Amino acid sequence: MQVKRFLAVVMSLCMVAGTVSYGAPVITNEITAQAAEAEASCYSFDAETGVLTLRGEIDGDAIRGFSYKKDVKSVIAEEGTVFPEDCNHLFYHFINCTSMDLSNVDTSNVTDMESMFADCNNLTALDVSSFDTSNVTKMDFMFTFCEGLTELDVSGFDTSKVTTTVYMFAFCQNLTSLDLSGFDTSNVTEMSCMFNCCENLTTLDLSSFDTSNVLYMNSMFDNCQRLIALDLSGFDTSNVLGMIRMFRHCANLRSLDLSSFDTSNVTDMCFMFQHCYGLRSLDVSGFDTSNVTDMNYMFSDCHMLTSLDVSGFDTSNVTDMREVFSTCHMLTSLDLSGFDTSNVTDMSDMFSCCDHLKTLTLGENFKIIKEEAELPNGEGWVNVKVPSNVVSGSGKYAVIKNDGKNTYVCDAIIKNTYPKNIIVEYSGIYHQVRFRWDKVEGAEQYGVAVYLAGKWKVQAQNITGTSYSSPKNLTPGKFYRVAIAAKVNGSWDVTNAIKNAVYVYTH
């Protein structure tokens, strides 16, 4: 065997070193240690090729404690390989491993697969198709940060005993599809962050999911930027307590029907739909919010929503409503007649940048809209019962004292002088970013600026259309802040362009 020959060479060199003077070369302790660890009863490691070969009954601690995991380039399991009951963190942080062939492994006795492949950032091939998971109870963090995987076959997984799937596929940024049709989730209690940052998934069929025992769905689909459709009509959410950031940054979702959701036990909905830029239809009319305490940023940056039925919301226990509707540019009316704000301590920026909002209905328990809520005042708001009197003051933002149930109308709509609904598309092939935005009425041209080294630097300023493509071959792994301004009547609205700048990550 090659490893034995290597050990023999090391031993012979050590013997030679013992007969020469102190000036002779000495084999270092590190090389000797690596050679000694190169083979154990359940594995062998070829340092030259980077191949870790598994065999027989695997000692989990031996694999977890393998000192040279950073040197492993591939893992191969021989026929007859048996994994231990505890596979928690078994291949964690094998950061330079690109392939694992585990098709010969017997996993029938495994009960814990938590973080089994976590942080295997460079894995591009992982064969777990033959895994017997019938006794597994924990799959949380199982594939988290497997950023290099473009495909993963888990269609044969038996998940009938699994109780936690937290972060299971999180940060698998290059996965384009997942077949979970065979998943039995009837015993799962936590699904938080399950698909968080699966940025390239375009579809996800969860029609077979049984969520009747799930308690937490926080960030479940957070940052699934390319999802264009999501059917959750079969979800049973009657026991769910948390939905924080559940759909945040699902930027390409066009519609979301949550009419079947039972939210009677949910206590926190903050950031739930934030950055759902493309949503044109959202049905939350059946939401029971009687136990919710936090709604901050709930619908923030839902740029394309033209209507939103929250008339049935019970907000009597809510304390935080910061930016709940901020930057919902296209909303023209809101019925908040069911809102009780008596316990709300923070309403700052609640209506910030709701530039097209012209009709607002308040109920008897919504006593006042303060300046800090940043409701655009235009030329003033009037109560439809007394349309001749402006009741919102003369400031930039409306201040409305409300008594009873009333509908208020804004006399004027603020004219846009800066691009809105900026859509960002990144090409991983060309490492290039394309921006699209809504046309600004009367715009003579558009300009693009990037924030670099503490300063805004203009990239282009003679754009006549409503799109712009950056140069190719941008450096991967960088964050950029980009502002797009419009020139209207000879003047650039730089202030609002910077205020509404978008962030771009090149991955």
LOPA-468555 format. One line per field, with one value per residue (C-alpha): residue number from 1; residue in three letters; y, z, x. Coordinates in steps of 0.1 Angstrom, whole numbers, plus 5000, padded with zeros to 4 digits. Each point is the difference from the previous one (the first is absolute). Layout:
// residues N
num (NUM, ...)
residuo (ALA, ...)
v (Y, ...)
w (Z, ...)
u (X, ...)
END
This chain:
// residues 507
num (1, 2, 3, 4, 5, 6, 7, 8, 9, 10, 11, 12, 13, 14, 15, 16, 17, 18, 19, 20, 21, 22, 23, 24, 25, 26, 27, 28, 29, 30, 31, 32, 33, 34, 35, 36, 37, 38, 39, 40, 41, 42, 43, 44, 45, 46, 47, 48, 49, 50, 51, 52, 53, 54, 55, 56, 57, 58, 59, 60, 61, 62, 63, 64, 65, 66, 67, 68, 69, 70, 71, 72, 73, 74, 75, 76, 77, 78, 79, 80, 81, 82, 83, 84, 85, 86, 87, 88, 89, 90, 91, 92, 93, 94, 95, 96, 97, 98, 99, 100, 101, 102, 103, 104, 105, 106, 107, 108, 109, 110, 111, 112, 113, 114, 115, 116, 117, 118, 119, 120, 121, 122, 123, 124, 125, 126, 127, 128, 129, 130, 131, 132, 133, 134, 135, 136, 137, 138, 139, 140, 141, 142, 143, 144, 145, 146, 147, 148, 149, 150, 151, 152, 153, 154, 155, 156, 157, 158, 159, 160, 161, 162, 163, 164, 165, 166, 167, 168, 169, 170, 171, 172, 173, 174, 175, 176, 177, 178, 179, 180, 181, 182, 183, 184, 185, 186, 187, 188, 189, 190, 191, 192, 193, 194, 195, 196, 197, 198, 199, 200, 201, 202, 203, 204, 205, 206, 207, 208, 209, 210, 211, 212, 213, 214, 215, 216, 217, 218, 219, 220, 221, 222, 223, 224, 225, 226, 227, 228, 229, 230, 231, 232, 233, 234, 235, 236, 237, 238, 239, 240, 241, 242, 243, 244, 245, 246, 247, 248, 249, 250, 251, 252, 253, 254, 255, 256, 257, 258, 259, 260, 261, 262, 263, 264, 265, 266, 267, 268, 269, 270, 271, 272, 273, 274, 275, 276, 277, 278, 279, 280, 281, 282, 283, 284, 285, 286, 287, 288, 289, 290, 291, 292, 293, 294, 295, 296, 297, 298, 299, 300, 301, 302, 303, 304, 305, 306, 307, 308, 309, 310, 311, 312, 313, 314, 315, 316, 317, 318, 319, 320, 321, 322, 323, 324, 325, 326, 327, 328, 329, 330, 331, 332, 333, 334, 335, 336, 337, 338, 339, 340, 341, 342, 343, 344, 345, 346, 347, 348, 349, 350, 351, 352, 353, 354, 355, 356, 357, 358, 359, 360, 361, 362, 363, 364, 365, 366, 367, 368, 369, 370, 371, 372, 373, 374, 375, 376, 377, 378, 379, 380, 381, 382, 383, 384, 385, 386, 387, 388, 389, 390, 391, 392, 393, 394, 395, 396, 397, 398, 399, 400, 401, 402, 403, 404, 405, 406, 407, 408, 409, 410, 411, 412, 413, 414, 415, 416, 417, 418, 419, 420, 421, 422, 423, 424, 425, 426, 427, 428, 429, 430, 431, 432, 433, 434, 435, 436, 437, 438, 439, 440, 441, 442, 443, 444, 445, 446, 447, 448, 449, 450, 451, 452, 453, 454, 455, 456, 457, 458, 459, 460, 461, 462, 463, 464, 465, 466, 467, 468, 469, 470, 471, 472, 473, 474, 475, 476, 477, 478, 479, 480, 481, 482, 483, 484, 485, 486, 487, 488, 489, 490, 491, 492, 493, 494, 495, 496, 497, 498, 499, 500, 501, 502, 503, 504, 505, 506, 507)
residuo (MET, GLN, VAL, LYS, ARG, PHE, LEU, ALA, VAL, VAL, MET, SER, LEU, CYS, MET, VAL, ALA, GLY, THR, VAL, SER, TYR, GLY, ALA, PRO, VAL, ILE, THR, ASN, GLU, ILE, THR, ALA, GLN, ALA, ALA, GLU, ALA, GLU, ALA, SER, CYS, TYR, SER, PHE, ASP, ALA, GLU, THR, GLY, VAL, LEU, THR, LEU, ARG, GLY, GLU, ILE, ASP, GLY, ASP, ALA, ILE, ARG, GLY, PHE, SER, TYR, LYS, LYS, ASP, VAL, LYS, SER, VAL, ILE, ALA, GLU, GLU, GLY, THR, VAL, PHE, PRO, GLU, ASP, CYS, ASN, HIS, LEU, PHE, TYR, HIS, PHE, ILE, ASN, CYS, THR, SER, MET, ASP, LEU, SER, ASN, VAL, ASP, THR, SER, ASN, VAL, THR, ASP, MET, GLU, SER, MET, PHE, ALA, ASP, CYS, ASN, ASN, LEU, THR, ALA, LEU, ASP, VAL, SER, SER, PHE, ASP, THR, SER, ASN, VAL, THR, LYS, MET, ASP, PHE, MET, PHE, THR, PHE, CYS, GLU, GLY, LEU, THR, GLU, LEU, ASP, VAL, SER, GLY, PHE, ASP, THR, SER, LYS, VAL, THR, THR, THR, VAL, TYR, MET, PHE, ALA, PHE, CYS, GLN, ASN, LEU, THR, SER, LEU, ASP, LEU, SER, GLY, PHE, ASP, THR, SER, ASN, VAL, THR, GLU, MET, SER, CYS, MET, PHE, ASN, CYS, CYS, GLU, ASN, LEU, THR, THR, LEU, ASP, LEU, SER, SER, PHE, ASP, THR, SER, ASN, VAL, LEU, TYR, MET, ASN, SER, MET, PHE, ASP, ASN, CYS, GLN, ARG, LEU, ILE, ALA, LEU, ASP, LEU, SER, GLY, PHE, ASP, THR, SER, ASN, VAL, LEU, GLY, MET, ILE, ARG, MET, PHE, ARG, HIS, CYS, ALA, ASN, LEU, ARG, SER, LEU, ASP, LEU, SER, SER, PHE, ASP, THR, SER, ASN, VAL, THR, ASP, MET, CYS, PHE, MET, PHE, GLN, HIS, CYS, TYR, GLY, LEU, ARG, SER, LEU, ASP, VAL, SER, GLY, PHE, ASP, THR, SER, ASN, VAL, THR, ASP, MET, ASN, TYR, MET, PHE, SER, ASP, CYS, HIS, MET, LEU, THR, SER, LEU, ASP, VAL, SER, GLY, PHE, ASP, THR, SER, ASN, VAL, THR, ASP, MET, ARG, GLU, VAL, PHE, SER, THR, CYS, HIS, MET, LEU, THR, SER, LEU, ASP, LEU, SER, GLY, PHE, ASP, THR, SER, ASN, VAL, THR, ASP, MET, SER, ASP, MET, PHE, SER, CYS, CYS, ASP, HIS, LEU, LYS, THR, LEU, THR, LEU, GLY, GLU, ASN, PHE, LYS, ILE, ILE, LYS, GLU, GLU, ALA, GLU, LEU, PRO, ASN, GLY, GLU, GLY, TRP, VAL, ASN, VAL, LYS, VAL, PRO, SER, ASN, VAL, VAL, SER, GLY, SER, GLY, LYS, TYR, ALA, VAL, ILE, LYS, ASN, ASP, GLY, LYS, ASN, THR, TYR, VAL, CYS, ASP, ALA, ILE, ILE, LYS, ASN, THR, TYR, PRO, LYS, ASN, ILE, ILE, VAL, GLU, TYR, SER, GLY, ILE, TYR, HIS, GLN, VAL, ARG, PHE, ARG, TRP, ASP, LYS, VAL, GLU, GLY, ALA, GLU, GLN, TYR, GLY, VAL, ALA, VAL, TYR, LEU, ALA, GLY, LYS, TRP, LYS, VAL, GLN, ALA, GLN, ASN, ILE, THR, GLY, THR, SER, TYR, SER, SER, PRO, LYS, ASN, LEU, THR, PRO, GLY, LYS, PHE, TYR, ARG, VAL, ALA, ILE, ALA, ALA, LYS, VAL, ASN, GLY, SER, TRP, ASP, VAL, THR, ASN, ALA, ILE, LYS, ASN, ALA, VAL, TYR, VAL, TYR, THR, HIS)
v (5000, 5035, 5013, 4971, 5007, 5037, 4990, 4977, 5028, 5023, 4974, 4994, 5037, 5003, 4972, 5017, 5033, 4983, 4992, 5034, 5032, 5027, 5019, 4973, 5004, 4989, 4988, 5024, 4989, 5012, 4977, 4971, 5008, 5002, 4967, 4983, 5014, 4991, 4966, 4987, 4970, 5019, 5022, 5007, 5033, 5006, 5033, 5002, 4997, 5013, 4970, 4989, 4964, 4986, 4964, 4977, 5014, 5037, 5015, 5034, 5016, 4989, 5018, 5030, 5004, 4994, 5026, 5003, 5005, 5032, 4978, 4977, 5005, 4970, 4973, 4965, 4973, 4964, 4973, 4989, 5034, 5005, 5034, 5004, 5009, 5035, 5018, 5035, 5022, 4970, 5018, 5035, 5026, 4977, 5033, 4989, 4967, 5002, 4965, 4974, 4966, 4984, 4977, 4969, 5012, 4983, 5027, 4978, 5005, 5038, 5021, 5034, 5017, 5035, 5022, 4968, 5019, 5035, 5025, 4977, 5032, 4985, 4968, 4997, 4963, 4982, 4967, 4992, 4985, 4966, 5012, 4981, 5028, 4980, 5004, 5036, 5025, 5031, 5015, 5037, 5017, 4968, 5017, 5036, 5020, 4973, 5030, 4981, 4974, 5005, 4968, 4978, 4968, 4995, 4986, 4967, 5013, 4986, 5028, 4985, 5003, 5033, 5028, 5029, 5013, 5034, 5014, 4966, 5015, 5035, 5019, 4973, 5030, 4981, 4973, 5005, 4973, 4978, 4970, 4997, 4983, 4969, 5019, 4990, 5030, 4990, 4999, 5032, 5028, 5025, 5011, 5034, 5010, 4967, 5015, 5033, 5015, 4972, 5029, 4980, 4979, 5010, 4975, 4980, 4974, 4996, 4986, 4969, 5018, 4993, 5030, 4993, 4998, 5028, 5027, 5023, 5010, 5030, 5009, 4968, 5015, 5030, 5012, 4975, 5027, 4981, 4981, 5010, 4978, 4985, 4979, 4998, 4993, 4967, 5015, 4995, 5028, 4997, 4994, 5024, 5027, 5018, 5012, 5026, 5007, 4970, 5013, 5029, 5008, 4976, 5027, 4981, 4987, 5015, 4987, 4983, 4985, 4995, 4999, 4966, 5010, 4997, 5026, 5000, 4990, 5021, 5026, 5016, 5010, 5026, 5002, 4972, 5014, 5026, 5004, 4980, 5025, 4981, 4991, 5012, 4980, 4990, 4985, 5005, 5007, 4970, 5007, 4998, 5024, 5001, 4987, 5018, 5025, 5010, 5011, 5022, 5000, 4974, 5013, 5023, 5003, 4982, 5024, 4985, 4994, 5022, 4987, 4983, 4989, 5003, 5012, 4970, 5003, 5000, 5020, 5004, 4983, 5015, 5023, 5006, 5012, 5016, 5002, 4974, 5015, 5020, 5003, 4983, 5024, 4988, 4997, 5025, 4991, 4984, 4990, 5000, 5001, 4969, 5013, 5006, 5020, 5006, 4978, 5011, 5017, 5005, 5011, 5016, 5000, 4979, 5016, 5013, 5002, 4989, 5027, 4989, 4994, 5022, 4983, 4990, 4986, 5001, 4984, 5013, 4984, 5017, 5033, 5019, 4999, 5019, 5017, 4972, 4976, 5019, 4999, 5022, 5031, 5012, 5030, 4986, 4973, 5006, 4981, 4989, 5011, 5036, 5002, 5037, 4999, 4987, 4981, 4989, 5033, 5016, 4981, 4976, 4971, 4998, 5003, 4987, 4998, 4975, 4996, 4971, 4982, 5023, 4999, 5026, 5010, 5017, 5029, 4995, 4972, 5007, 4999, 4976, 5015, 4969, 4964, 4975, 4962, 4994, 4964, 4985, 4969, 4985, 4977, 4975, 4990, 5034, 5015, 5029, 5019, 5013, 5026, 5007, 5027, 5017, 5030, 5034, 5024, 5028, 4985, 5012, 4975, 4977, 4996, 4971, 5006, 4975, 5006, 4992, 5009, 5023, 5020, 4998, 4995, 5004, 4970, 5013, 5030, 5001, 4971, 5006, 4967, 4983, 4974, 4999, 4972, 5002, 4990, 4963, 4981, 5017, 4987, 4972, 5002, 5038, 5022, 5032, 5028, 5014, 5031, 5008, 5036, 5018, 5034, 5018, 5035, 5004, 4989, 4968, 4986, 4987, 5001, 4975, 4979, 4994, 4995, 4972, 4985, 4962, 4976, 4975, 4969, 4983, 4963)
w (5000, 4991, 5035, 5015, 4975, 5011, 5037, 4992, 4982, 5030, 5024, 4979, 4998, 5037, 5004, 4977, 5018, 5032, 4986, 4986, 5015, 5013, 4967, 4981, 4989, 5026, 4992, 5017, 5027, 4977, 4972, 5024, 5016, 4966, 4989, 5032, 4996, 4963, 5008, 5026, 5002, 4984, 4975, 4980, 4986, 4970, 5007, 4964, 4983, 5029, 4999, 5033, 4998, 5025, 5008, 5026, 5031, 5001, 5033, 5000, 5023, 4978, 4970, 5019, 5016, 4968, 5001, 4963, 4988, 4982, 4978, 4990, 4964, 4997, 5021, 4988, 5020, 4993, 4998, 5035, 5016, 5030, 5015, 5038, 5018, 5006, 4968, 5015, 4983, 4984, 4970, 5014, 4985, 4974, 4982, 4971, 4992, 4966, 4998, 5023, 4987, 5029, 4979, 5017, 5035, 5024, 5020, 5013, 5037, 4998, 5022, 4999, 4967, 5014, 4982, 4983, 4969, 5014, 4987, 4971, 4980, 4969, 4996, 4965, 5000, 5029, 4996, 5029, 4978, 5017, 5036, 5022, 5023, 5016, 5035, 4997, 5024, 4994, 4966, 5011, 4983, 4980, 4967, 5012, 4981, 4973, 4977, 4970, 4996, 4969, 5005, 5030, 4998, 5033, 4983, 5018, 5035, 5026, 5024, 5019, 5033, 4995, 5024, 4990, 4965, 5011, 4975, 4982, 4965, 5011, 4979, 4973, 4977, 4967, 5003, 4972, 5009, 5029, 4999, 5035, 4988, 5021, 5033, 5029, 5023, 5024, 5030, 4992, 5026, 4986, 4964, 5006, 4973, 4982, 4966, 5011, 4972, 4974, 4976, 4967, 5007, 4976, 5011, 5031, 5003, 5036, 4994, 5019, 5031, 5032, 5022, 5027, 5028, 4989, 5025, 4982, 4964, 5005, 4969, 4984, 4964, 5009, 4970, 4975, 4975, 4968, 5012, 4976, 5014, 5034, 5007, 5038, 4998, 5018, 5029, 5035, 5021, 5029, 5025, 4985, 5025, 4979, 4964, 5002, 4966, 4986, 4964, 5002, 4968, 4978, 4974, 4970, 5015, 4981, 5022, 5033, 5011, 5038, 5004, 5016, 5027, 5036, 5018, 5032, 5021, 4982, 5022, 4977, 4963, 4998, 4966, 4987, 4964, 5000, 4966, 4981, 4972, 4973, 5020, 4982, 5019, 5036, 5019, 5037, 5005, 5022, 5024, 5037, 5015, 5035, 5016, 4979, 5019, 4973, 4964, 4993, 4963, 4993, 4965, 4995, 4964, 4984, 4971, 4976, 5023, 4989, 5026, 5034, 5021, 5037, 5011, 5022, 5018, 5038, 5012, 5037, 5012, 4975, 5015, 4970, 4966, 4986, 4962, 4997, 4967, 4991, 4963, 4988, 4971, 4981, 5028, 4994, 5029, 5034, 5023, 5035, 5016, 5021, 5013, 5037, 5007, 5037, 5009, 4972, 5013, 4966, 4968, 4984, 4961, 5000, 4967, 4987, 4962, 4995, 4973, 4983, 5031, 4996, 5021, 5036, 5023, 5038, 5027, 5035, 5015, 4977, 5018, 4983, 4971, 5011, 4979, 5008, 4980, 4969, 4982, 4969, 5004, 4964, 5000, 5031, 5011, 5005, 5018, 4974, 5024, 4999, 4967, 5001, 5030, 4999, 5033, 4996, 5004, 4975, 5006, 4978, 5020, 5011, 5036, 5004, 5032, 4995, 5019, 4991, 4967, 4971, 4965, 4990, 4964, 4989, 4976, 4980, 4992, 5001, 4966, 4997, 4992, 5006, 4987, 5020, 5000, 4992, 4990, 5003, 4979, 5005, 4974, 5017, 4965, 4990, 5035, 4989, 5015, 4981, 5014, 4990, 5013, 4994, 4977, 5016, 4984, 4983, 5005, 4975, 5009, 5028, 5018, 5020, 5029, 5023, 5035, 5001, 5026, 5019, 4969, 4973, 4966, 4968, 4977, 4973, 4995, 4965, 5002, 4981, 5007, 5032, 5003, 5005, 4999, 5019, 4985, 5000, 5023, 5032, 5030, 5017, 5036, 5001, 5013, 4980, 5008, 4968, 4995, 4968, 4995, 4975, 4984, 4999, 4988, 4998, 5037, 5014, 5031, 5017, 5035, 4994, 4977, 5029, 5025, 4978, 4990, 4996, 5012, 4977, 5009, 4974, 5008)
u (5000, 5012, 4996, 5020, 5028, 4999, 5003, 5029, 5018, 4994, 5014, 5031, 5006, 4997, 5026, 5024, 4995, 5011, 5034, 5010, 5011, 4976, 5004, 4981, 4963, 4974, 4965, 4976, 4975, 4971, 5009, 5004, 4967, 4982, 5015, 4989, 4964, 4999, 4985, 4976, 4978, 4970, 5018, 5032, 5012, 5022, 5016, 5013, 4966, 4978, 4978, 4985, 4988, 4974, 4996, 4983, 4984, 5007, 5012, 4982, 5025, 5029, 4985, 4989, 5034, 5020, 5027, 5005, 4964, 5011, 5022, 4971, 4989, 4977, 4984, 4992, 4983, 5008, 4973, 4991, 5006, 4977, 4993, 4996, 4968, 5013, 5010, 4997, 5026, 5017, 5013, 4997, 5024, 5016, 5004, 5022, 4981, 4983, 4984, 4986, 4989, 4981, 4979, 5014, 4993, 4975, 4983, 4971, 5011, 5006, 4978, 5017, 5011, 5002, 5027, 5012, 5013, 4998, 5026, 5011, 5002, 5017, 4980, 4987, 4991, 4983, 4984, 4976, 4973, 5003, 4999, 4976, 4987, 4971, 5014, 5013, 4984, 5022, 5009, 5005, 5029, 5007, 5010, 5004, 5026, 5005, 5003, 5015, 4972, 4978, 4980, 4992, 4980, 4981, 4969, 5004, 5004, 4976, 4994, 4972, 5019, 5016, 4991, 5022, 5010, 5013, 5025, 5000, 5007, 5009, 5026, 5000, 5002, 5004, 4974, 4975, 4975, 4990, 4977, 4984, 4968, 5009, 5006, 4979, 5000, 4972, 5024, 5019, 4997, 5025, 5005, 5017, 5025, 4995, 5005, 5016, 5022, 4992, 5005, 4997, 4969, 4973, 4973, 4994, 4972, 4991, 4965, 5008, 5011, 4981, 5007, 4974, 5026, 5023, 5005, 5025, 5003, 5022, 5021, 4988, 5002, 5021, 5021, 4986, 5005, 4991, 4969, 4973, 4972, 4992, 4969, 4995, 4962, 5006, 5019, 4984, 5014, 4976, 5028, 5026, 5012, 5026, 5000, 5028, 5016, 4981, 4999, 5025, 5018, 4981, 5005, 4985, 4968, 4971, 4972, 4995, 4967, 5001, 4962, 5002, 5025, 4989, 5021, 4980, 5031, 5026, 5016, 5026, 4996, 5028, 5017, 4977, 4996, 5028, 5018, 4974, 5005, 4981, 4968, 4970, 4974, 5001, 4970, 5003, 4963, 4995, 5029, 4992, 5024, 4985, 5032, 5025, 5022, 5025, 4992, 5030, 5010, 4973, 4992, 5029, 5013, 4971, 5004, 4975, 4970, 4971, 4976, 5002, 4971, 5009, 4966, 4995, 5033, 4997, 5030, 4990, 5032, 5024, 5027, 5022, 4988, 5032, 5000, 4972, 4989, 5032, 5009, 4968, 5001, 4970, 4975, 4971, 4978, 5001, 4972, 5013, 4966, 5008, 5033, 5003, 5032, 4994, 5030, 5023, 5032, 5017, 4983, 5030, 5001, 4968, 4990, 5033, 5002, 4964, 4999, 4968, 4979, 4970, 4973, 5003, 4973, 5006, 4979, 4991, 5031, 5024, 5002, 5028, 5025, 5031, 5026, 5024, 4978, 5011, 4967, 5006, 4978, 4999, 4976, 4982, 4976, 4963, 4973, 4975, 4973, 5012, 5020, 5006, 5023, 5036, 5006, 5036, 5019, 5023, 5032, 5017, 4985, 4964, 4988, 4965, 4980, 4972, 4968, 4978, 5000, 5010, 5013, 5026, 5009, 5032, 4994, 5032, 5023, 5037, 5016, 5029, 5034, 5021, 4999, 4980, 4995, 5036, 5005, 5035, 5010, 5034, 5017, 5023, 5013, 5011, 5004, 4979, 4970, 4970, 4977, 4964, 4977, 4967, 4999, 5000, 4976, 5018, 5035, 5025, 5026, 5011, 5033, 5016, 5024, 5019, 5011, 5037, 5027, 4976, 4989, 4973, 5016, 4980, 5001, 4977, 4978, 4987, 4976, 4968, 4982, 4989, 5028, 5037, 5026, 5032, 5034, 5007, 5023, 4992, 5019, 4980, 4991, 4997, 4971, 4992, 4977, 4985, 4979, 4980, 4989, 4978, 5004, 4967, 4996, 5038, 5005, 5013, 4981, 5032, 4986, 4971, 5022, 5025, 4972, 4986, 5033, 5001, 5026, 5016, 5019, 5022, 5002)
END
